[in-house]
Amino acid sequence: MEPNLSSDNDVQQDTAISDEDDFIIEEVESDLANQLIEKQVQVEPTKGMQFDSEDDAVSFYKSYAKKTGFGVTKRGCKRNEDGMVRYFTLTCSRQGKAQYTSKNTFKPNPSIRMQCPAKVNFYLQGEKFCISSVILEHNHAVSPNKARFLRCHKKLDVHAKRRLELNDQAGIRINKSFGSLVVQAGSYENLEFGEKECRNYLQDVRKLKLGAGDAYAINQYFLRMQSKNPNFFYTMDVGADCRLRNVLWVDARSPSIYESFSDVVTFDTTYLTNKYHMLFAPFVGVNHHGESVLLGCGLLSNEDTDTFIWLFKGWLSCMSNKAPNSIITDQCKAMQNAIEVVFPDARHRRCLWHIMKRVPEKLGGYTQYDDISITLSNLVYDSLSKDDFDKGWKNMIAQFGLHVNKWLGGLYNNRHLWAPAYVKDTFWAGMSTTQRSESVNAFFDGYVNSTTTLKQFVEQYDNALRDKMEKENRSDCKSFQEVIPCITHYEFEKQFQAAYTNAKFKEFQDELRGKIYCYPNWVRNEGSNCTFKVREDKKVGEKMIVSEFIILINEEEGDMRCECRHFEFRGILCRHILSTLPLVGITEVPPKYILQRWRKDIKRKHTFIKCSYDDQFDTPVMKRYDNLCKRFSEVAENVSGSDTLYNLVIDGLNELKIKISAHQDNQEIQEQEQQPNSKNEVAVSEQGGILLSPIAVKRRGRPPLLRKQSKFDLKRTRVKKQQKLGTGGQSRRGRKVLEGLEDGASQNMQSSLQMEVMLLTKFYSVIPNIL
């Protein structure tokens, strides 16, 4: 293993950090190499000293420099024709003449170089490296206590790397992970690295986890996932220049979820996810708990009709060519055209939130804006029928003179796509346009943001998928284990209690509570049809609003219909119908009003399918490391309470280290890691060329607004704890209990924990040699 040292031929950097970083040594993973030169570290380098390899020579001078208190860099290196090193020089990192290349003479860059003469020359003599000349004197002060801040003396051990990787996958911030390592080590002085090294390591890991390029990375991810489960579906759209344009993939579990919840799908492209400005296009549905479920995911580089047609057709083929009953999208004409082509029978609806949020922008210039805004809001949300909406719209246009406003004219022409009075006769599974549009963004909130690369995205996709699956399992468990008590004595409430999941039964109870504000009156009977008029009192702000609804009930056929269309829209009987049931003697609602999609006693197919996750980072080395740590932790926990057992284990570890050293002396262990086939090192497009990463494209229309950014990007105010628990307000009995914790039992526990930490530290020092 050749040490990674900078040579004289490298370009000189301007800053002090660059000068200090000239020496970048690849860490010596084997502690045995350090043990072999430990005896030599105490002596100064002298002319004639010999070393078995270049690594031994570098490690020796590096250890000497750390104990003395200066940095090391490599200034000269000569090789034979066959590439073997035959001569090199190690110098003090402050060797060389300072150079200031800042363009601003009033703000020069700092430099650590001050022509220090200290150096050691090595040359190859036979098969060993020998010191030909030595200069030990420095022209500057040295400090052994500050040597740990020099990069050439820093390295991350296997334990720290594994801890950082696991914490990063769990979403723990780097500063918290580094803090835990400091606490475990006892102090900053006991660590051979700093927080900067931790950040750099994780940054490198994120870059190298999935390959050299983004297109290669995501292609390899798809191949791995499909090899684990053939039902994993993906398709990639590649341009004529062999550059990746669009991507679609569907987890093996999603088609089964879609079989149960294919009635309503939300498709939203307003969430930016990566540095290429590609559109993040998830297909999201609603499960029996009212929670979002992922039905597919796409990354698009364009927002034209052809791109959406390509995406919808690919997704539809994965879902056995079964189109959704209804679909919600944002206000995009190209998307609407693609839906008419691919999903001609689906009921299309535009997100009302995206429309209403543009009211200040489109109408803010009018002097009567406040009155216009209130009138428009009441018209949109309170119109019960299409006729009421049309009549109110025309009155608003005439009252405020809005005939020339093209935006309002376009909205009215497409009112069947967004106005609640026009769309509430269709079942939308409670997918309110405002709430569900926000939940689409929140689905991946905290996992991806506007700077996320494709390589990071595929990993965070797994994390988000795992989190949503666990949330559904937890909700299933609660619905089976916990029973929400009834709040009335009506039999129909017990029906819903036994059938519905807890989340949906709570929604039913909300309507049942609202029954007390409803006052039904009989209007007439026509055969088996009974008509009621229900008055409902609502409090909006400080005002009481009275609304009236017409209820039609057919006792023979078991039909019930309310003018509010709450059941047709959400799948939950409204308070207006519930208030009339006792008047007609209905004790149990007909089965058709207990929807199958909300039931908790149905075994759905997707619950039996295991979701596949990408575990490519669990290499054989890491698996062995995790297994050893688990076994060592069990031993440490068992013996930490006894001094005799503790000393026994320590003696055994020392003997084990001797055996490992002897084995390494007699036989060189070379782990043959499985390398990818050269044919698969690059992703090849259908055109036969190398698949290239996408080009960062410019979004159409105005620049993205804040609503298009993840909450993960916003600066959140950190709430600090205002009070800490003190002992001043404790009772006398409480103080005695606290004092009792300081007796012998507490001390034994503390010493036991200390011994366990010492044992684990000893174990971690042995693991790299075993691996």
Sequence and secondary structure as in RCSB ss.txt:
>XXXX:A:sequence
MEPNLSSDNDVQQDTAISDEDDFIIEEVESDLANQLIEKQVQVEPTKGMQFDSEDDAVSFYKSYAKKTGFGVTKR
GCKRNEDGMVRYFTLTCSRQGKAQYTSKNTFKPNPSIRMQCPAKVNFYLQGEKFCISSVILEHNHAVSPNKARFL
RCHKKLDVHAKRRLELNDQAGIRINKSFGSLVVQAGSYENLEFGEKECRNYLQDVRKLKLGAGDAYAINQYFLRM
QSKNPNFFYTMDVGADCRLRNVLWVDARSPSIYESFSDVVTFDTTYLTNKYHMLFAPFVGVNHHGESVLLGCGLL
SNEDTDTFIWLFKGWLSCMSNKAPNSIITDQCKAMQNAIEVVFPDARHRRCLWHIMKRVPEKLGGYTQYDDISIT
LSNLVYDSLSKDDFDKGWKNMIAQFGLHVNKWLGGLYNNRHLWAPAYVKDTFWAGMSTTQRSESVNAFFDGYVNS
TTTLKQFVEQYDNALRDKMEKENRSDCKSFQEVIPCITHYEFEKQFQAAYTNAKFKEFQDELRGKIYCYPNWVRN
EGSNCTFKVREDKKVGEKMIVSEFIILINEEEGDMRCECRHFEFRGILCRHILSTLPLVGITEVPPKYILQRWRK
DIKRKHTFIKCSYDDQFDTPVMKRYDNLCKRFSEVAENVSGSDTLYNLVIDGLNELKIKISAHQDNQEIQEQEQQ
PNSKNEVAVSEQGGILLSPIAVKRRGRPPLLRKQSKFDLKRTRVKKQQKLGTGGQSRRGRKVLEGLEDGASQNMQ
SSLQMEVMLLTKFYSVIPNIL
>XXXX:A:secstr
    B  TTS   SSHHHHHTTB       HHHHHHTHHHHTS   TT EESSHHHHHHHHHHHHHHHT  EEEE
EEEE TTS EEEEEEEETT S      S TTS           EEEEEEETTEEEEEEEE   SS   GGGGGGS
GGG    HHHHHHHHHHHHTT  HHHHHHHHHHHHSSGGG S  HHHHHHHHHHHHHHSS SSHHHHHHHHHHHH
HHH TT EEEEEE TTSBEEEEEEE TTHHHHHHHS SEEEE   EE BTT  EEEEEEEE TTS EEEEEEEEE
S  SHHHHHHHHHHHHHHTTT   SEEEE S HHHHHHHHHH TTSEEEE HHHHHTTHHHHHTTSTTHHHHHHH
HHHHHHH  SHHHHHHHHHHHHHHHT TT HHHHHHHHTGGGT HHHHTTS  TT  HHHHHHHHHHHTBTTB T
TB HHHHHHHHHHHHHHHHHHHHHHHHHHHH     SS  HHHHHHHHHB HHHHHHHHHHHHGGGGEEEEEEEE
ETTEEEEEEEEEEEETTEEEEEEEEEEEETTTTEEEETT HHHHHSS  HHHHHHHHHHT  S  GGGS GGGBS
S   GGGGS      TT  HHHHHHHHHHHHHHHHHHHHTT HHHHHHHHHHHHHHHHHHHHHHHHS        
  GGGSS B TTSSB B       SSS   GGGS GGGS            STT  HHHHHHHHHTTSHHHHHHH
HHHHHHHHHHHHHHHHHHHH 
